[in-house]
Structure formats: structure tokens, C-alpha cells
């Protein structure tokens, strides 16, 4: 027993470091998405940083990341109280790192203080990354980068703060899917962007194409929520097969011995023949589907097979059942 414990200890240490690595990596990726593809174009993709962009238009001397600190502190306190100390520590460090990273990166990619205040994309990296002529592509690239970063952080059962915490509270107490909850919460921030940037409320001057910027912001929010859902739950890599054949023994040996899986017999009855049959219910990975099809073709070319997606598969050989408080996008 002591030997087993000593062997597991390095694994536990590695998982601990790996978890923190992905948290900070996700925060850096997310912050980069804002600095390069969102903040310079006045997109308001929700969250505390979207609110920060709105307020930066009113108070240009204060950076977007600094506003993130102002919003995150009370929300982090709530996260610690609701989700526990372990979750709270991760949230605190992730939420403190992200806006600081954004502030530092912003000063590195703009030439001077005036450029930092204006966030003019023509001055970003000396104008080498100015995408003002293709705002739709810019919003989609920003959404992809932010979604990947946000998803990496949330996969470690942490959050970057802000409306992530609001979304997790909505999931916990209202039963709303995490990605949908983000979409709802961020919608309120977009409305504030429409008022301030689109109509000039608080600034006295409406931005050119304010309505268009709001639409791009909505595109960015939706695309981000889809990327987060993909990062958390992944694509549907499992396939579900319904097989009707007269050669059960050959397929049974193939499934158990070659695929090292199991399957289930389901009682069935042919509608035309009125004969009782046994249908095989089998779940395999996507890469194994071709092997099964070839085997069925070899042993019974007259077999009837239906292949469909298995969105989530839990149990031995597949994913473990989620914990009660585990974050799920769908």
C-alpha cells in the first residue's frame, strides 16, 4: 500500500502543475484575443472586459484590464462563498492574472500612452495587424481565440471571473446550460455597448457604424459560446451502431476479442417477416466504425446497419460520469 502511494504521488503532483499551466495558458490566450482582435475595434463581447471596453470609451485614461479588476473582486468573493475554497483560489488567481496580462500586453503592442488610450488599430503593432476593413473576420478570429482560452480555464474547474461566475451561478441554481448562460449574461453587456458606443451615451459622440459594431459583438458572443462548448464537451467522437444480422457468433467474437468492447442484444421483430430477431446495440469510437463495417461486410453482406452519433457516452471504456458540480457546456 505504501509503495502504491509513493507511485501515485508524482502523478498527483504532475496533474496539479498541469492544471495550473492550462489555467494560466488559457488566461493568456483569452487576454491576447481581447487585445489584438476585440478591444481595438470596439466590439463588446460581453463579460467584465466587454463592460471594460464600454467604460474605456467614457474614461479612456483607464485601461480595459483595470476595469476588469473593478468588476472581478466582488464576483470572486461570491465564487469563493458558493463554489468553495479550492475553486475560489483558482478563480482569484485566474481573474487577477488576466486583466494584468491584458494591461501589460496592451502597452507592449502600442507605441505610446496616447495610443493606449485610443486603442486605434492603425497603431497596433505599427499597423501590421489592422483589420478594420474586415470586421466580420476580426470578430470571428477574436471569438475563436477567446473561446479557446476561456474553455481551457473552465476545463480545470476554474473561471476567468466576470460573467463566467454569473453563468456558473445560473447553471447551479437555475439549471441553465453553461454556454447558454454566458450568452444571456453577456447580452446585457452588449446592450450597454449599444447605448454608449452606438448612441454616444456618456461620450457625446456615437461611433461610426455603432449598430454594425453591436451586430459584430453578438456574432462574437455566439461564436465564443460555441467554442467554449466544444472545448468543454468536445466533438461527437463516438458512434452508435444498430446491427441486425444472422451471424451473431462471428460478430460477438470480433467485438469482444478484437475491439475489446461489449455490446447489448435488444429484442426486435421484423415488420415484414414478423420474425423475432436480436439487434446488436454497439457504441464505438469514430475510428473503429470502419473496422466494424468491414467485419460485418465480411461475415454477413446482407446485414442491416444504422450508424448515428453518440453525443455523450459514459461508463467503462468511455467518459467517467460527471461530478455534481462539474461544469458542462451542454
N, C-alpha and C positions, 0 to 999 in steps of 0.2 A: 504493500500500500504506500509506504514511504517512497519507494522507488518510482511508482507511478506518479505520485505528486510532484516529485522532482523533475520528471519528464514533462509534465503539463505546465510547470511554472514558466519556462521560456516561451511556450506558445501563448500563454495568457499575457505575458509582457509584450510579445510581438503584436498581438491583437490590440493592446492598449495604445501602443505607438502608432500602429496603422490607423486606428480610429481617429486619433488627433491629427495625423498627417492629412487625412482626407477632409477633415473639418477645415483646417487652415487652407488647404488647396482649393476647396470649394469656395471659401470666402474670397480668396484672391481672384479666382476665375469670375465670380459674380461681380466683384468690385471693378474688374477690368471691363466687363461688359457695360457697366454704367458709364465709366469714364470715357471709353472710346466710342460707344455706339448709342448712348441714350442721353446723357447729360448735355452734350453739345447741341443737340437738335431739339431740345425742349419737349421730348417725349415724357409722358407722365405714366409710367407702367405700374402704378400703384405702390404700395409699401411705404415705409418711412422714407426711403430715398426718393420715391416719386413725390411724396409730400415735401421733401427737402428741395427738389427741383422747383416746385411751385413757390416755396418760400424764398429760394435763392433769387427768383425773379423780382421779389419785393425787397429783399435785403441782399444785394449782390456781393457785399463785403464778407458774408458768411458762407462758407463752403457747404456743399450738399452733405458731405460726410458729417460735418459738425451738427447739422440739423438731425442727422441720424442718431447721434448721441442723445440729443434732447428728447427724442421720442422713445428711444430704446430703454432708458433707465427705468421708468415706471413699468413698462411692459415686461422687462426682465424680472422685476420683483414679483410680478404676478406669476410668471412662469415658474419661478423658484417655489412659490407657495403652492401652486396647483400640481406641477409635474414632479416635484421632488428635488432634493439637493443635487443628485448626480446630473439630472437633466439641466438644472439651473446653472451649474458650473460650466457645462458645455455651452449653454446659451449665452452666458455672460461673456466668456472669452471670445466666442464667435462674433457676438454683437459688438464687442469692443474692438476687435481686430478689423472688421470690415470697413467701418467708416474711416478709421485711421489709415488703413491701406489706401482707400479712395483719395483721401486728402493728400497723402504723400505722392501717389501716382499722378494726381492732377497737377501738382506743382512740378513734377518731372517732365510732363509732356507738353506743358505750355511755357512760353518763353519768359513771361513776367507776371507781376501781380495783376496788372490791368487785364491781361488775357485770362487769368484765372477767374476774375470777376465776370468777364463777358462770356466765357466758355465758347468763344467763336470757333467753329470747326475749321475755318480757314487758317487758324493759328495752331491747330492741333498737330503736333509733330512737324511743324513747319509747313503745314498744308498738305502733307503727303497722305493723310487719311481723311481728307474732306470728301464726304459722301452726300453732300447737300442736294445733289442732282438726282439721287435715287433713294428717297426716304423710305420707301416700302422695303427695299432690300436691307437698308440700315436697321430698320425696326426688327426685321426677322433675324438678322445676324445678332443683334443685341439680345433678343428673346432667347435665341439658342444658347448663347454664352451664359446669360443669367440663369436660365433654367438648368443647365448642366451644373453650374456652381451650387445653386440652391438645392438641387437634388442630391448632390454628393454630401452636403452638410446634413440634410434631413435623413439620409440613409444611415447616418451614425446616431440617430435619435437625438439630434440637436436641432438648432434653428438659428438663422441669422438675425432673429429678432423681428420687431415690427409686426406687420400683418401676418407673418408666419405664425406668431404666437396667437393672434386673433383667430386664424384659421384652425389651429390646433384646438383652441377652446371651443370653436364651433363644431369641430369633429367630435370632441369628447362629450359635449353636453347637448348638442342639437342633432348629432348623427349625420352631419353633412360631410360628404367626401372632401378630403383634404384639398385636392386641386380645385374643386368647385368652390370651396370656402374661400380660398385665395382669390379666385375670380370675383366673388361677391364683395369681399372686403376691399379689394383694390379698385373696384368700380367707384366707390365713394371718393377715393383719392383722385381718380380721373375727372370726376365732376368738378372738384376744386381746381384742377388744372385748366379745365374749360373756362371757368369763371375768371381766373387770374391771367392765364396766358391767352386764351381765346378772346375774352371780352375786356381784358385790361383792368379788371377789378383789383385795386390796391397798387397798380403800377401806373395807371393813367394812360397806358398805351397798349393796345391789343397787338399781339404778334401777327405777322403776315401769315395767312393761311391757318389761323387758330383752329378752325373747325377741322381742317385736314390733320393737324397735329393730334387732335383728340382721337380721330379715327385710327391713326397710326398707333397711338397709345393702346387702344383697345385690341388691335391686332397683336401688339407686343405682349399684352397681358394674356391673351388666349394662347398664343404660341408658347409662352413661358409655362403656362399651366400644363400644356400637353407634354412639354419636355420633362417637367418635374414628374408627371405621371409615368412617363417612360422610364426615367431613371429609377424611380421607386419600385415600380412593379415589373418593368421590363416588357419586352415584346412577348407575344404568344409563341413560345418556342416548343410547346408540347402539342401533340396531335392525338385526337381521339378517333379510334377506328371501330366500326361495327362490321363484323365479318360473319357472313353466312356461307358455310362450306360443308361438304360431306366428308372432309378429310381432317377431322379434329385431332387425331393422334399425331399426325405429322406436324401440324401447326403447334400443338401443345408442347412437343419436344423442342421445337425451334424457339418458342417464346421463353420457355423455362431454362433450357440449356444454353442456347446461343445468345439470346438477348439478356439472359439473367433477369427476367421480369416475370410477373404473373399477370393473369387476366381473370375475367369473370364470365361464366356462362349465364346467359339470360334466356329464359323460356320464350319461344316465339312460335308463331303459327303462320304458315303461308296463306295469304288471302285467296289466291287462285287454286292452289292444290289442296288447301285445308289440312295440310300435313303439319304435325308438330316438329319443331326444329329447335336447335340450340344455337343461339347467336353469341359470338365472342365479343366481349367488351374489353378493349385494349387501349391503354394510354402509353405512348412512346414519345421520345424526343423527335424533333423535326428531322434530324439526320438519320434516324432509324426507320423513318417511314418507307424510304426506298427499299431497304433491306426486307421489310415485311412484305411489300408489294411484290418484290421479285420471288420471295418464297411462296407466296400464295399463287403466283402465276405458274411456278414450277409444279406444285403439288395439286392444284385444282384451278385450271384456267377458267372454269365455269363458275367460280365463286362470285359472290356479290359483296362488294366492299364499299363502305361510306367513310370518307376521311373528313374530319372537321377540326376546327381549332379548339383546344382546351385552354381557356384563358388563365385559369389558376388550377394547379394540381398540387394537393397536399398529401403527405403520407410518405411511407418508406420508399426511397428511391427518387423522391421529388422534393418539393419545398417543405420545410417544417411549418407546423401551424403557427400563425402569428400570435404574439403575446397580446394581452388585453389592451395595453396602452400603446401598441406599436402603431406607427404612422403608416397609413395606407392611402395611396393616391386615389384608388378606385374602390 
